[in-house]
Amino acid sequence: EEFKYISLCGRERNFVRCLDRPIVFTHIKKMKVRDKEDWYLQYNWAEDMLIQPFKPSSICMVPNTGRVYHPGPSLAGGIGLIADKLTIQWTAEARFRFENGEEKPPTSFLWDESEIILDNHLLEKMTPAERGEEEEAKD
């Protein structure tokens, strides 16, 4: 239970403990992959070797924690955390829209000169701690 994730490296088995999710999206970059240019999230500091197609409609911010998530590799739980530096940048650029108030998840996200409606479906896949619900119970 203390080490919820395993990282296989050749014959080694590395047991991983993290405060949130093992996948952390550190950069976003427009790239050409399979003859198609699009936006990709790079993760775990591996640059172009570890990428995930960016789906802005699937971004999910948890208001209680301020953490932002995006769909990730299925073998790692299907959810990744957006690095704080990207979240802070996007917040400073006023990309998030809160039509239901700031105590609720954002309703839309500004990207590529478009306002993208957020589906917030990742909330259903998160643990109570990730949704910030355990913090409320302690108050």
C-alpha atoms as an extended CHARMM CRD file, in Angstrom:
* protein
*
       139  EXT
         1         1  GLU       CA              0.0000000000        0.0000000000        0.0000000000  PROA      1               0.0000000000
         2         2  GLU       CA              2.9260000000        2.3510000000        0.6750000000  PROA      2               0.0000000000
         3         3  PHE       CA              4.3770000000        1.7620000000       -2.8220000000  PROA      3               0.0000000000
         4         4  LYS       CA              1.3700000000        1.7560000000       -5.1300000000  PROA      4               0.0000000000
         5         5  TYR       CA              3.3190000000        1.7570000000       -8.3960000000  PROA      5               0.0000000000
         6         6  ILE       CA              6.0120000000       -0.4090000000       -9.9540000000  PROA      6               0.0000000000
         7         7  SER       CA              8.5060000000        0.6220000000      -12.5990000000  PROA      7               0.0000000000
         8         8  LEU       CA              9.9960000000       -2.2630000000      -14.5590000000  PROA      8               0.0000000000
         9         9  CYS       CA             13.4930000000       -1.6220000000      -15.8340000000  PROA      9               0.0000000000
        10        10  GLY       CA             15.0150000000       -4.6890000000      -17.4930000000  PROA      10              0.0000000000
        11        11  ARG       CA             15.2040000000       -7.3350000000      -14.7910000000  PROA      11              0.0000000000
        12        12  GLU       CA             14.7440000000       -4.7860000000      -12.0040000000  PROA      12              0.0000000000
        13        13  ARG       CA             11.4920000000       -4.0130000000      -10.2460000000  PROA      13              0.0000000000
        14        14  ASN       CA             11.4610000000       -0.5410000000       -8.7830000000  PROA      14              0.0000000000
        15        15  PHE       CA              8.6550000000        0.1730000000       -6.3560000000  PROA      15              0.0000000000
        16        16  VAL       CA              7.5070000000        3.7730000000       -6.5300000000  PROA      16              0.0000000000
        17        17  ARG       CA              5.8590000000        5.9880000000       -3.9630000000  PROA      17              0.0000000000
        18        18  CYS       CA              4.5630000000        9.4020000000       -5.0000000000  PROA      18              0.0000000000
        19        19  LEU       CA              2.4590000000       12.0730000000       -3.3710000000  PROA      19              0.0000000000
        20        20  ASP       CA             -0.0210000000       12.1630000000       -6.2190000000  PROA      20              0.0000000000
        21        21  ARG       CA              0.3440000000       10.4280000000       -9.6020000000  PROA      21              0.0000000000
        22        22  PRO       CA              3.4530000000        8.8000000000      -11.0960000000  PROA      22              0.0000000000
        23        23  ILE       CA              2.9530000000       10.5980000000      -14.4140000000  PROA      23              0.0000000000
        24        24  VAL       CA              3.7110000000       14.3250000000      -14.3230000000  PROA      24              0.0000000000
        25        25  PHE       CA              3.2910000000       16.3180000000      -17.5140000000  PROA      25              0.0000000000
        26        26  THR       CA              6.1920000000       18.7640000000      -17.5050000000  PROA      26              0.0000000000
        27        27  HSD       CA              6.0250000000       20.4460000000      -20.9280000000  PROA      27              0.0000000000
        28        28  ILE       CA              3.6490000000       21.0520000000      -23.7910000000  PROA      28              0.0000000000
        29        29  LYS       CA              4.9100000000       21.2110000000      -27.3470000000  PROA      29              0.0000000000
        30        30  LYS       CA              3.5550000000       21.2840000000      -30.8770000000  PROA      30              0.0000000000
        31        31  MET       CA              5.0620000000       18.2750000000      -32.6250000000  PROA      31              0.0000000000
        32        32  LYS       CA              4.7290000000       16.3160000000      -35.8210000000  PROA      32              0.0000000000
        33        33  VAL       CA              3.9200000000       12.6880000000      -35.0220000000  PROA      33              0.0000000000
        34        34  ARG       CA              2.9350000000       10.1980000000      -37.7380000000  PROA      34              0.0000000000
        35        35  ASP       CA              2.7550000000       13.0120000000      -40.3010000000  PROA      35              0.0000000000
        36        36  LYS       CA              0.2840000000       14.9910000000      -38.1770000000  PROA      36              0.0000000000
        37        37  GLU       CA              1.2080000000       18.1670000000      -36.3350000000  PROA      37              0.0000000000
        38        38  ASP       CA             -0.5660000000       18.6380000000      -33.0100000000  PROA      38              0.0000000000
        39        39  TRP       CA             -0.0050000000       19.5260000000      -29.3550000000  PROA      39              0.0000000000
        40        40  TYR       CA              1.5510000000       16.9330000000      -27.0500000000  PROA      40              0.0000000000
        41        41  LEU       CA              2.2570000000       16.8310000000      -23.3500000000  PROA      41              0.0000000000
        42        42  GLN       CA              5.7120000000       15.5700000000      -22.4810000000  PROA      42              0.0000000000
        43        43  TYR       CA              6.0540000000       13.7610000000      -19.1910000000  PROA      43              0.0000000000
        44        44  ASN       CA              8.4990000000       12.7310000000      -16.5240000000  PROA      44              0.0000000000
        45        45  TRP       CA             11.2820000000       14.9090000000      -17.9620000000  PROA      45              0.0000000000
        46        46  ALA       CA             11.8460000000       12.5440000000      -20.9100000000  PROA      46              0.0000000000
        47        47  GLU       CA             11.1590000000       15.1980000000      -23.5700000000  PROA      47              0.0000000000
        48        48  ASP       CA             10.0500000000       13.6730000000      -26.9030000000  PROA      48              0.0000000000
        49        49  MET       CA             10.4840000000       10.0710000000      -25.7000000000  PROA      49              0.0000000000
        50        50  LEU       CA              7.3970000000       10.1410000000      -23.4450000000  PROA      50              0.0000000000
        51        51  ILE       CA              4.4660000000       12.0480000000      -24.9160000000  PROA      51              0.0000000000
        52        52  GLN       CA              0.6970000000       12.0720000000      -24.6370000000  PROA      52              0.0000000000
        53        53  PRO       CA             -1.6530000000       13.7670000000      -27.1340000000  PROA      53              0.0000000000
        54        54  PHE       CA             -3.0120000000       16.9410000000      -25.5360000000  PROA      54              0.0000000000
        55        55  LYS       CA             -6.7940000000       16.9310000000      -25.1910000000  PROA      55              0.0000000000
        56        56  PRO       CA             -7.7280000000       20.3410000000      -23.7670000000  PROA      56              0.0000000000
        57        57  SER       CA            -11.3800000000       19.3220000000      -23.2140000000  PROA      57              0.0000000000
        58        58  SER       CA            -10.1820000000       16.6600000000      -20.7740000000  PROA      58              0.0000000000
        59        59  ILE       CA             -8.2130000000       18.9770000000      -18.4790000000  PROA      59              0.0000000000
        60        60  CYS       CA             -9.5930000000       18.8130000000      -14.9530000000  PROA      60              0.0000000000
        61        61  MET       CA             -8.7470000000       21.2300000000      -12.1410000000  PROA      61              0.0000000000
        62        62  VAL       CA             -9.6140000000       20.3380000000       -8.5520000000  PROA      62              0.0000000000
        63        63  PRO       CA            -10.5900000000       23.6280000000       -6.8730000000  PROA      63              0.0000000000
        64        64  ASN       CA             -9.7290000000       22.4970000000       -3.3110000000  PROA      64              0.0000000000
        65        65  THR       CA             -6.1450000000       21.6470000000       -4.2420000000  PROA      65              0.0000000000
        66        66  GLY       CA             -5.5300000000       23.7120000000       -7.3840000000  PROA      66              0.0000000000
        67        67  ARG       CA             -4.0480000000       20.6450000000       -9.0400000000  PROA      67              0.0000000000
        68        68  VAL       CA             -4.7170000000       20.0870000000      -12.7240000000  PROA      68              0.0000000000
        69        69  TYR       CA             -4.9660000000       16.6400000000      -14.3110000000  PROA      69              0.0000000000
        70        70  HSD       CA             -5.0510000000       15.2920000000      -17.8660000000  PROA      70              0.0000000000
        71        71  PRO       CA             -5.6140000000       11.7850000000      -19.2510000000  PROA      71              0.0000000000
        72        72  GLY       CA             -2.4040000000        9.7860000000      -19.0940000000  PROA      72              0.0000000000
        73        73  PRO       CA             -1.0560000000        6.3970000000      -20.0960000000  PROA      73              0.0000000000
        74        74  SER       CA             -3.4650000000        3.5910000000      -19.2340000000  PROA      74              0.0000000000
        75        75  LEU       CA             -0.7120000000        1.4680000000      -17.6840000000  PROA      75              0.0000000000
        76        76  ALA       CA             -0.1380000000        4.2210000000      -15.1230000000  PROA      76              0.0000000000
        77        77  GLY       CA             -3.7660000000        4.6160000000      -14.0510000000  PROA      77              0.0000000000
        78        78  GLY       CA             -4.9990000000        6.6880000000      -16.9770000000  PROA      78              0.0000000000
        79        79  ILE       CA             -4.4540000000       10.0580000000      -15.2830000000  PROA      79              0.0000000000
        80        80  GLY       CA             -1.4340000000       12.3280000000      -15.1020000000  PROA      80              0.0000000000
        81        81  LEU       CA             -0.7550000000       15.4690000000      -13.1080000000  PROA      81              0.0000000000
        82        82  ILE       CA              0.0410000000       18.7080000000      -14.9200000000  PROA      82              0.0000000000
        83        83  ALA       CA              3.2420000000       20.1570000000      -13.4290000000  PROA      83              0.0000000000
        84        84  ASP       CA              2.7730000000       23.1880000000      -11.2050000000  PROA      84              0.0000000000
        85        85  LYS       CA              4.7960000000       25.4060000000      -13.5450000000  PROA      85              0.0000000000
        86        86  LEU       CA              2.3590000000       24.7490000000      -16.4300000000  PROA      86              0.0000000000
        87        87  THR       CA             -0.6630000000       25.1880000000      -14.1750000000  PROA      87              0.0000000000
        88        88  ILE       CA              0.6950000000       28.4740000000      -12.8210000000  PROA      88              0.0000000000
        89        89  GLN       CA              1.4720000000       29.6820000000      -16.3510000000  PROA      89              0.0000000000
        90        90  TRP       CA             -2.0210000000       28.8030000000      -17.6030000000  PROA      90              0.0000000000
        91        91  THR       CA             -3.6080000000       30.4640000000      -14.5690000000  PROA      91              0.0000000000
        92        92  ALA       CA             -1.5170000000       33.6240000000      -15.0600000000  PROA      92              0.0000000000
        93        93  GLU       CA             -2.6390000000       33.6690000000      -18.7050000000  PROA      93              0.0000000000
        94        94  ALA       CA             -6.2880000000       33.4340000000      -17.5080000000  PROA      94              0.0000000000
        95        95  ARG       CA             -6.9370000000       30.3180000000      -19.5970000000  PROA      95              0.0000000000
        96        96  PHE       CA             -9.3990000000       28.7910000000      -17.1100000000  PROA      96              0.0000000000
        97        97  ARG       CA            -13.0280000000       29.9880000000      -17.0400000000  PROA      97              0.0000000000
        98        98  PHE       CA            -15.1960000000       29.3950000000      -13.9630000000  PROA      98              0.0000000000
        99        99  GLU       CA            -18.8200000000       29.8480000000      -15.0210000000  PROA      99              0.0000000000
       100       100  ASN       CA            -20.0580000000       28.0300000000      -11.8700000000  PROA      100             0.0000000000
       101       101  GLY       CA            -17.8180000000       29.9250000000       -9.4390000000  PROA      101             0.0000000000
       102       102  GLU       CA            -14.2220000000       29.3120000000       -8.3730000000  PROA      102             0.0000000000
       103       103  GLU       CA            -15.2320000000       26.7350000000       -5.7490000000  PROA      103             0.0000000000
       104       104  LYS       CA            -16.2730000000       24.4090000000       -8.6170000000  PROA      104             0.0000000000
       105       105  PRO       CA            -14.0470000000       22.9810000000      -11.3800000000  PROA      105             0.0000000000
       106       106  PRO       CA            -13.4890000000       25.2730000000      -14.3720000000  PROA      106             0.0000000000
       107       107  THR       CA            -16.0610000000       25.0090000000      -17.1240000000  PROA      107             0.0000000000
       108       108  SER       CA            -13.8220000000       25.9430000000      -20.0560000000  PROA      108             0.0000000000
       109       109  PHE       CA            -10.2170000000       26.4480000000      -21.0930000000  PROA      109             0.0000000000
       110       110  LEU       CA             -8.7750000000       28.8650000000      -23.6540000000  PROA      110             0.0000000000
       111       111  TRP       CA             -6.4670000000       27.1090000000      -26.1110000000  PROA      111             0.0000000000
       112       112  ASP       CA             -5.3120000000       27.8230000000      -29.6470000000  PROA      112             0.0000000000
       113       113  GLU       CA             -7.5980000000       30.8700000000      -29.9030000000  PROA      113             0.0000000000
       114       114  SER       CA            -10.6660000000       28.7750000000      -28.9470000000  PROA      114             0.0000000000
       115       115  GLU       CA            -12.7020000000       28.3590000000      -25.8050000000  PROA      115             0.0000000000
       116       116  ILE       CA            -12.8510000000       24.6220000000      -25.0900000000  PROA      116             0.0000000000
       117       117  ILE       CA            -15.6580000000       23.2660000000      -22.8860000000  PROA      117             0.0000000000
       118       118  LEU       CA            -14.2430000000       21.0020000000      -20.1550000000  PROA      118             0.0000000000
       119       119  ASP       CA            -15.9580000000       17.6660000000      -19.5090000000  PROA      119             0.0000000000
       120       120  ASN       CA            -14.2870000000       17.0820000000      -16.0950000000  PROA      120             0.0000000000
       121       121  HSD       CA            -14.7300000000       13.3180000000      -16.5360000000  PROA      121             0.0000000000
       122       122  LEU       CA            -11.4530000000       12.6450000000      -14.7220000000  PROA      122             0.0000000000
       123       123  LEU       CA            -13.1000000000       13.5490000000      -11.4010000000  PROA      123             0.0000000000
       124       124  GLU       CA            -14.9030000000       10.1990000000      -11.5310000000  PROA      124             0.0000000000
       125       125  LYS       CA            -11.5760000000        8.3370000000      -11.7830000000  PROA      125             0.0000000000
       126       126  MET       CA             -9.8320000000       10.1760000000       -8.9450000000  PROA      126             0.0000000000
       127       127  THR       CA             -9.4680000000        9.1450000000       -5.3400000000  PROA      127             0.0000000000
       128       128  PRO       CA            -11.2220000000       11.2190000000       -2.6540000000  PROA      128             0.0000000000
       129       129  ALA       CA             -7.8120000000       12.6550000000       -1.6650000000  PROA      129             0.0000000000
       130       130  GLU       CA             -7.1320000000       13.7590000000       -5.2600000000  PROA      130             0.0000000000
       131       131  ARG       CA            -10.5610000000       15.4100000000       -5.4100000000  PROA      131             0.0000000000
       132       132  GLY       CA             -9.6990000000       17.2880000000       -2.1970000000  PROA      132             0.0000000000
       133       133  GLU       CA            -12.5190000000       15.6180000000       -0.2820000000  PROA      133             0.0000000000
       134       134  GLU       CA            -10.3640000000       14.2760000000        2.5600000000  PROA      134             0.0000000000
       135       135  GLU       CA             -9.1470000000       17.8030000000        3.3120000000  PROA      135             0.0000000000
       136       136  GLU       CA            -12.7580000000       18.9600000000        3.7370000000  PROA      136             0.0000000000
       137       137  ALA       CA            -13.4810000000       16.1040000000        6.1650000000  PROA      137             0.0000000000
       138       138  LYS       CA            -10.5440000000       17.1820000000        8.3790000000  PROA      138             0.0000000000
       139       139  ASP       CA            -11.8270000000       20.7640000000        8.6960000000  PROA      139             0.0000000000
